[in-house]
Amino acid sequence: MADIAAQLEKAVQHKIAGEYEEAVVLLKAVLAAEPNNPDAHHELGLVLVFTGAFDESVQELELAVRLNPRSIPFILDFGKTLTMLGEYEKAIPAFEYVLRIDPTNQEAIKNLDFIR
């Protein structure tokens, strides 16, 4: 388990450094060991946005949300990615869901204002 956490952290460091291929390799290794790791799916989704693999990115972010449906950061990143891709009708429910959990969430409010 500690090894998985270390791999995940190393992948995040690669992502921050802009080393996306290295991050993807590590994240896929984490997911091979733990297929239902929501953090790994979330990070992979974020990295894939940077590589231009938008469909796969949305799938990974959506899976992260399904695995951890109360994670506001996961839901916000899912909604923001959909917004960036112009998928406004799909993004709105994500931001509205965040507001049901946290009615004062400024990021969700700001994104809904942008869309509307």
MIFIZA-278355 format. One record per atom (N, C-alpha, C): chain; x, y, z; atom name; residue number from 1. Coordinates in Angstrom, 1 decimal. Each point is the difference from the previous one (the first is absolute). Layout:
BEGIN
NODE  kette      px      py      pz  atom   nr
NODE      A       X       Y       Z    CA  NUM
...
//
This chain:
BEGIN
NODE  kette      px      py      pz  atom   nr
NODE      A     0.8    -1.2     0.0     N    1
NODE      A    -0.8     1.2     0.0    CA    1
NODE      A     0.9     1.3     0.0     C    1
NODE      A     1.0     0.0     0.8     N    2
NODE      A     0.9     1.1     0.0    CA    2
NODE      A     0.7     0.2    -1.3     C    2
NODE      A     0.3    -1.1    -0.7     N    3
NODE      A     0.6     0.1    -1.3    CA    3
NODE      A    -1.0     0.7    -1.0     C    3
NODE      A    -1.3    -0.3     0.1     N    4
NODE      A    -1.0     0.6    -0.9    CA    4
NODE      A     0.0     1.5     0.3     C    4
NODE      A    -0.1     0.4     1.3     N    5
NODE      A     0.0     1.4     0.3    CA    5
NODE      A     1.2     0.7    -0.5     C    5
NODE      A     1.2    -0.6     0.1     N    6
NODE      A     1.2     0.6    -0.5    CA    6
NODE      A     0.0     0.1    -1.5     C    6
NODE      A    -0.5    -1.0    -0.7     N    7
NODE      A    -0.1     0.1    -1.5    CA    7
NODE      A    -1.0     1.1    -0.4     C    7
NODE      A    -1.1     0.1     0.8     N    8
NODE      A    -1.0     1.1    -0.3    CA    8
NODE      A     0.6     1.3     0.2     C    8
NODE      A     0.8     0.2     1.1     N    9
NODE      A     0.6     1.3     0.3    CA    9
NODE      A     1.1     0.3    -1.1     C    9
NODE      A     0.7    -1.0    -0.4     N   10
NODE      A     1.0     0.2    -1.1    CA   10
NODE      A    -0.6     0.4    -1.3     C   10
NODE      A    -1.2    -0.6    -0.3     N   11
NODE      A    -0.7     0.4    -1.2    CA   11
NODE      A    -0.5     1.4     0.1     C   11
NODE      A    -0.5     0.5     1.1     N   12
NODE      A    -0.4     1.3     0.2    CA   12
NODE      A     1.2     1.0    -0.2     C   12
NODE      A     1.1    -0.4     0.5     N   13
NODE      A     1.2     0.9    -0.2    CA   13
NODE      A     0.4     0.1    -1.5     C   13
NODE      A    -0.1    -1.1    -0.7     N   14
NODE      A     0.2     0.0    -1.4    CA   14
NODE      A    -1.0     0.9    -0.7     C   14
NODE      A    -1.3    -0.1     0.4     N   15
NODE      A    -1.0     0.9    -0.6    CA   15
NODE      A     0.3     1.4     0.2     C   15
NODE      A     0.4     0.4     1.2     N   16
NODE      A     0.3     1.4     0.4    CA   16
NODE      A     1.2     0.5    -0.9     C   16
NODE      A     1.0    -0.9    -0.2     N   17
NODE      A     1.2     0.3    -0.8    CA   17
NODE      A    -0.3     0.0    -1.5     C   17
NODE      A    -1.2    -0.3    -0.4     N   18
NODE      A    -0.3    -0.1    -1.4    CA   18
NODE      A     0.5    -1.2    -0.7     C   18
NODE      A     0.3    -1.0     0.8     N   19
NODE      A     0.5    -1.3    -0.6    CA   19
NODE      A    -1.2    -1.0     0.0     C   19
NODE      A    -0.8     0.3    -1.0     N   20
NODE      A    -1.3    -0.7    -0.1    CA   20
NODE      A     0.1    -1.5    -0.3     C   20
NODE      A     0.9    -0.4    -0.9     N   21
NODE      A     0.2    -1.4    -0.4    CA   21
NODE      A     0.4    -0.8     1.2     C   21
NODE      A     1.0     0.5     0.8     N   22
NODE      A     0.4    -0.7     1.2    CA   22
NODE      A    -1.1    -0.1     1.0     C   22
NODE      A    -0.8     1.1     0.1     N   23
NODE      A    -1.2    -0.1     1.0    CA   23
NODE      A    -1.0    -1.0    -0.5     C   23
NODE      A    -0.3    -0.1    -1.3     N   24
NODE      A    -0.9    -1.0    -0.5    CA   24
NODE      A     0.4    -1.4     0.3     C   24
NODE      A     1.3    -0.3    -0.2     N   25
NODE      A     0.6    -1.3     0.2    CA   25
NODE      A    -0.2    -0.4     1.5     C   25
NODE      A     0.3     0.9     0.9     N   26
NODE      A    -0.1    -0.3     1.4    CA   26
NODE      A    -1.5    -0.2     0.4     C   26
NODE      A    -0.8     0.9    -0.5     N   27
NODE      A    -1.4    -0.1     0.4    CA   27
NODE      A    -0.7    -1.3    -0.5     C   27
NODE      A     0.4    -0.4    -1.2     N   28
NODE      A    -0.5    -1.2    -0.5    CA   28
NODE      A     0.5    -1.2     0.8     C   28
NODE      A     1.2     0.1     0.5     N   29
NODE      A     0.6    -1.1     0.8    CA   29
NODE      A    -0.8    -0.1     1.3     C   29
NODE      A    -0.3     1.2     0.6     N   30
NODE      A    -0.9     0.0     1.2    CA   30
NODE      A    -1.3    -0.6    -0.3     C   30
NODE      A    -0.6     0.3    -1.1     N   31
NODE      A    -1.3    -0.5    -0.3    CA   31
NODE      A     0.0    -1.5    -0.3     C   31
NODE      A     1.1    -0.5    -0.5     N   32
NODE      A     0.2    -1.4    -0.2    CA   32
NODE      A    -0.1    -0.8     1.3     C   32
NODE      A     0.6     0.7     1.0     N   33
NODE      A     0.0    -0.7     1.4    CA   33
NODE      A    -1.3     0.3     0.7     C   33
NODE      A    -0.5     1.2    -0.2     N   34
NODE      A    -1.3     0.4     0.7    CA   34
NODE      A    -0.9     0.6    -1.0     C   34
NODE      A    -0.8    -0.8    -0.7     N   35
NODE      A    -0.8     0.5    -1.1    CA   35
NODE      A    -1.1     1.0     0.5     C   35
NODE      A    -0.4     0.0     1.2     N   36
NODE      A    -1.0     0.9     0.5    CA   36
NODE      A     0.6     1.1     0.9     C   36
NODE      A     1.2     0.4    -0.2     N   37
NODE      A     0.6     1.1     0.7    CA   37
NODE      A    -0.5     1.3    -0.5     C   37
NODE      A    -0.9     0.7     0.7     N   38
NODE      A    -0.5     1.2    -0.6    CA   38
NODE      A     1.0     1.1    -0.2     C   38
NODE      A     1.0     0.1     0.9     N   39
NODE      A     1.0     1.0    -0.1    CA   39
NODE      A     0.8    -0.2    -1.3     C   39
NODE      A     0.3    -1.2    -0.3     N   40
NODE      A     0.8    -0.3    -1.2    CA   40
NODE      A    -0.8     0.3    -1.3     C   40
NODE      A    -1.3    -0.3     0.0     N   41
NODE      A    -0.9     0.3    -1.1    CA   41
NODE      A    -0.1     1.5    -0.2     C   41
NODE      A    -0.1     0.7     1.1     N   42
NODE      A    -0.1     1.5     0.0    CA   42
NODE      A     1.3     0.6    -0.6     C   42
NODE      A     1.1    -0.4     0.5     N   43
NODE      A     1.3     0.5    -0.5    CA   43
NODE      A     0.2    -0.3    -1.4     C   43
NODE      A    -0.3    -1.3    -0.4     N   44
NODE      A     0.1    -0.3    -1.4    CA   44
NODE      A    -0.9     0.8    -0.9     C   44
NODE      A    -1.2     0.3     0.5     N   45
NODE      A    -0.9     0.8    -0.8    CA   45
NODE      A     0.6     1.4    -0.2     C   45
NODE      A     0.6     0.6     1.0     N   46
NODE      A     0.6     1.3    -0.1    CA   46
NODE      A     1.2     0.0    -0.9     C   46
NODE      A     0.8    -1.0     0.1     N   47
NODE      A     1.2    -0.1    -0.9    CA   47
NODE      A    -0.4    -0.1    -1.5     C   47
NODE      A    -1.1    -0.9    -0.2     N   48
NODE      A    -0.4    -0.2    -1.4    CA   48
NODE      A    -0.6     1.3    -0.6     C   48
NODE      A    -0.5     0.9     0.8     N   49
NODE      A    -0.4     1.3    -0.6    CA   49
NODE      A     1.2     0.7    -0.6     C   49
NODE      A     1.1     0.0     0.7     N   50
NODE      A     1.2     0.6    -0.4    CA   50
NODE      A     0.6    -0.6    -1.3     C   50
NODE      A    -0.3    -1.3    -0.2     N   51
NODE      A     0.5    -0.7    -1.2    CA   51
NODE      A    -0.9     0.1    -1.2     C   51
NODE      A    -1.2     0.6     0.2     N   52
NODE      A    -1.0     0.1    -1.0    CA   52
NODE      A    -0.9    -1.2    -0.2     C   52
NODE      A     0.1    -1.0     0.9     N   53
NODE      A    -0.8    -1.2    -0.1    CA   53
NODE      A    -1.3     0.3     0.8     C   53
NODE      A    -0.8     0.9    -0.6     N   54
NODE      A    -1.2     0.6     0.7    CA   54
NODE      A    -1.1    -1.1     0.4     C   54
NODE      A    -0.3    -0.8    -1.0     N   55
NODE      A    -1.0    -1.0     0.3    CA   55
NODE      A     0.4    -1.0     1.2     C   55
NODE      A     1.2    -0.4    -0.1     N   56
NODE      A     0.5    -0.9     1.0    CA   56
NODE      A     0.1     0.7     1.4     C   56
NODE      A     0.4     1.3    -0.1     N   57
NODE      A     0.1     0.8     1.2    CA   57
NODE      A    -1.4     0.1     0.7     C   57
NODE      A    -1.0     0.3    -0.8     N   58
NODE      A    -1.4     0.1     0.6    CA   58
NODE      A    -0.4    -1.3     0.6     C   58
NODE      A     0.3    -1.1    -0.7     N   59
NODE      A    -0.3    -1.4     0.5    CA   59
NODE      A     0.6    -0.2     1.4     C   59
NODE      A     1.3     0.3     0.1     N   60
NODE      A     0.8    -0.2     1.2    CA   60
NODE      A    -0.6     0.9     1.1     C   60
NODE      A    -0.3     1.3    -0.3     N   61
NODE      A    -0.5     0.9     1.1    CA   61
NODE      A    -1.4    -0.5     0.4     C   61
NODE      A    -0.8    -0.4    -0.9     N   62
NODE      A    -1.3    -0.5     0.3    CA   62
NODE      A     0.1    -1.3     0.9     C   62
NODE      A     0.9    -0.8    -0.3     N   63
NODE      A     0.2    -1.2     0.8    CA   63
NODE      A     0.4     0.3     1.4     C   63
NODE      A     0.9     1.0     0.1     N   64
NODE      A     0.5     0.5     1.4    CA   64
NODE      A    -1.2     0.5     0.8     C   64
NODE      A    -0.9     0.7    -0.7     N   65
NODE      A    -1.2     0.5     0.7    CA   65
NODE      A    -0.9    -1.1     0.5     C   65
NODE      A    -0.2    -1.0    -0.9     N   66
NODE      A    -0.8    -1.2     0.3    CA   66
NODE      A     0.6    -0.7     1.2     C   66
NODE      A     1.3    -0.1     0.0     N   67
NODE      A     0.7    -0.8     1.1    CA   67
NODE      A     0.0     0.8     1.3     C   67
NODE      A    -0.1     1.3    -0.1     N   68
NODE      A     0.1     0.9     1.2    CA   68
NODE      A    -1.0     1.2    -0.2     C   68
NODE      A    -1.3    -0.3     0.1     N   69
NODE      A    -1.0     1.0    -0.4    CA   69
NODE      A    -0.2     1.2     0.9     C   69
NODE      A     0.7     0.0     1.1     N   70
NODE      A    -0.1     1.2     0.9    CA   70
NODE      A     1.3     0.8    -0.1     C   70
NODE      A     0.9    -0.3    -0.9     N   71
NODE      A     1.2     0.8    -0.1    CA   71
NODE      A    -0.2     1.2    -0.8     C   71
NODE      A    -0.1     1.1     0.6     N   72
NODE      A    -0.3     1.3    -0.7    CA   72
NODE      A     1.1     0.3    -1.0     C   72
NODE      A     1.3    -0.1     0.3     N   73
NODE      A     1.0     0.2    -1.0    CA   73
NODE      A    -0.2    -0.8    -1.2     C   73
NODE      A    -0.3    -1.3     0.1     N   74
NODE      A    -0.2    -0.9    -1.1    CA   74
NODE      A    -1.2     0.5    -0.9     C   74
NODE      A    -1.1     0.4     0.7     N   75
NODE      A    -1.2     0.4    -0.7    CA   75
NODE      A     0.3     1.3    -0.8     C   75
NODE      A     0.7     0.9     0.7     N   76
NODE      A     0.3     1.3    -0.6    CA   76
NODE      A     0.9    -0.2    -1.2     C   76
NODE      A     1.0    -0.8     0.1     N   77
NODE      A     0.9    -0.2    -1.1    CA   77
NODE      A    -0.7    -0.7    -1.2     C   77
NODE      A    -0.9    -0.9     0.3     N   78
NODE      A    -0.8    -0.6    -1.0    CA   78
NODE      A    -0.9     1.1    -0.7     C   78
NODE      A    -0.6     0.8     0.7     N   79
NODE      A    -0.9     1.1    -0.5    CA   79
NODE      A     0.8     1.0    -0.8     C   79
NODE      A     1.2     0.3     0.5     N   80
NODE      A     0.8     1.0    -0.7    CA   80
NODE      A     0.6    -0.5    -1.3     C   80
NODE      A     0.3    -1.3     0.0     N   81
NODE      A     0.5    -0.6    -1.2    CA   81
NODE      A    -1.1    -0.1    -1.1     C   81
NODE      A    -1.2    -0.3     0.4     N   82
NODE      A    -1.1     0.0    -0.9    CA   82
NODE      A    -0.3     1.4    -0.5     C   82
NODE      A     0.1     1.0     0.9     N   83
NODE      A    -0.2     1.4    -0.5    CA   83
NODE      A     1.1     0.4    -1.0     C   83
NODE      A     1.2    -0.4     0.3     N   84
NODE      A     1.1     0.4    -0.9    CA   84
NODE      A    -0.2    -0.6    -1.4     C   84
NODE      A    -0.7    -1.2     0.0     N   85
NODE      A    -0.2    -0.7    -1.3    CA   85
NODE      A    -1.3     0.5    -0.6     C   85
NODE      A    -0.7     0.9     0.6     N   86
NODE      A    -1.3     0.6    -0.5    CA   86
NODE      A    -1.2    -0.9     0.2     C   86
NODE      A     0.2    -1.0     0.9     N   87
NODE      A    -1.1    -0.9     0.4    CA   87
NODE      A    -0.8     0.6     1.2     C   87
NODE      A    -0.6     1.1    -0.3     N   88
NODE      A    -0.6     0.8     1.1    CA   88
NODE      A    -1.2    -0.8     0.7     C   88
NODE      A    -0.8    -0.6    -0.9     N   89
NODE      A    -1.2    -0.7     0.6    CA   89
NODE      A     0.4    -1.2     0.9     C   89
NODE      A     1.2    -0.5    -0.3     N   90
NODE      A     0.5    -1.1     0.9    CA   90
NODE      A     0.7     0.5     1.2     C   90
NODE      A     0.5     1.2    -0.1     N   91
NODE      A     0.8     0.6     1.1    CA   91
NODE      A    -1.0     0.6     1.1     C   91
NODE      A    -1.1     0.5    -0.4     N   92
NODE      A    -0.9     0.7     0.9    CA   92
NODE      A    -0.4    -0.9     1.2     C   92
NODE      A    -0.4    -1.3    -0.3     N   93
NODE      A    -0.4    -0.8     1.2    CA   93
NODE      A     1.2    -0.3     0.9     C   93
NODE      A     1.2     0.0    -0.4     N   94
NODE      A     1.1    -0.2     0.9    CA   94
NODE      A     0.1     1.2     0.9     C   94
NODE      A     0.0     1.2    -0.5     N   95
NODE      A     0.1     1.2     0.9    CA   95
NODE      A    -1.3     0.1     0.9     C   95
NODE      A    -1.1    -0.4    -0.5     N   96
NODE      A    -1.2     0.1     0.9    CA   96
NODE      A     0.1    -1.1     1.1     C   96
NODE      A     0.6    -1.1    -0.3     N   97
NODE      A     0.2    -1.0     1.0    CA   97
NODE      A     0.9     0.5     1.1     C   97
NODE      A     1.1     0.6    -0.4     N   98
NODE      A     0.9     0.6     1.0    CA   98
NODE      A    -0.7     1.0     0.9     C   98
NODE      A    -0.9     0.8    -0.6     N   99
NODE      A    -0.8     1.0     0.8    CA   99
NODE      A    -0.9    -0.7     1.0     C   99
NODE      A    -0.5    -1.2    -0.4     N  100
NODE      A    -0.9    -0.7     1.0    CA  100
NODE      A     0.9    -0.5     1.2     C  100
NODE      A     1.2    -0.4    -0.3     N  101
NODE      A     0.9    -0.4     1.1    CA  101
NODE      A     0.5     1.2     0.8     C  101
NODE      A     0.4     1.1    -0.7     N  102
NODE      A     0.6     1.2     0.6    CA  102
NODE      A    -0.7     1.2    -0.7     C  102
NODE      A    -1.1     0.5     0.5     N  103
NODE      A    -0.7     1.1    -0.6    CA  103
NODE      A     0.7     1.3    -0.2     C  103
NODE      A     1.2     0.2     0.6     N  104
NODE      A     0.7     1.2    -0.1    CA  104
NODE      A     1.3    -0.2    -0.8     C  104
NODE      A     0.1    -1.1    -0.7     N  105
NODE      A     1.2    -0.3    -0.8    CA  105
NODE      A     0.2     1.1    -1.1     C  105
NODE      A     1.0     0.8     0.2     N  106
NODE      A     0.2     1.1    -1.0    CA  106
NODE      A     0.4    -0.5    -1.4     C  106
NODE      A     0.8    -1.0     0.0     N  107
NODE      A     0.4    -0.5    -1.3    CA  107
NODE      A    -1.2    -0.5    -0.8     C  107
NODE      A    -0.9    -0.8     0.6     N  108
NODE      A    -1.2    -0.5    -0.7    CA  108
NODE      A    -0.8     1.2    -0.4     C  108
NODE      A    -0.2     1.0     0.9     N  109
NODE      A    -0.8     1.1    -0.4    CA  109
NODE      A     0.5     0.8    -1.2     C  109
NODE      A     1.4     0.2     0.1     N  110
NODE      A     0.6     0.7    -1.1    CA  110
NODE      A    -0.1    -0.7    -1.3     C  110
NODE      A     0.2    -1.3     0.0     N  111
NODE      A    -0.1    -0.8    -1.3    CA  111
NODE      A    -1.5     0.0    -0.5     C  111
NODE      A    -1.0    -0.1     0.9     N  112
NODE      A    -1.3     0.1    -0.5    CA  112
NODE      A    -0.4     1.3    -0.6     C  112
NODE      A     0.5     1.1     0.7     N  113
NODE      A    -0.2     1.3    -0.6    CA  113
NODE      A     0.6     0.2    -1.4     C  113
NODE      A     1.2    -0.6    -0.1     N  114
NODE      A     0.7     0.0    -1.3    CA  114
NODE      A    -0.8    -0.7    -1.1     C  114
NODE      A    -0.5    -1.2     0.3     N  115
NODE      A    -0.8    -0.8    -0.9    CA  115
NODE      A    -1.3     0.8    -0.4     C  115
NODE      A    -0.7     0.5     1.0     N  116
NODE      A    -1.3     0.6    -0.2    CA  116
NODE      A     0.2     1.4    -0.6     C  116
//
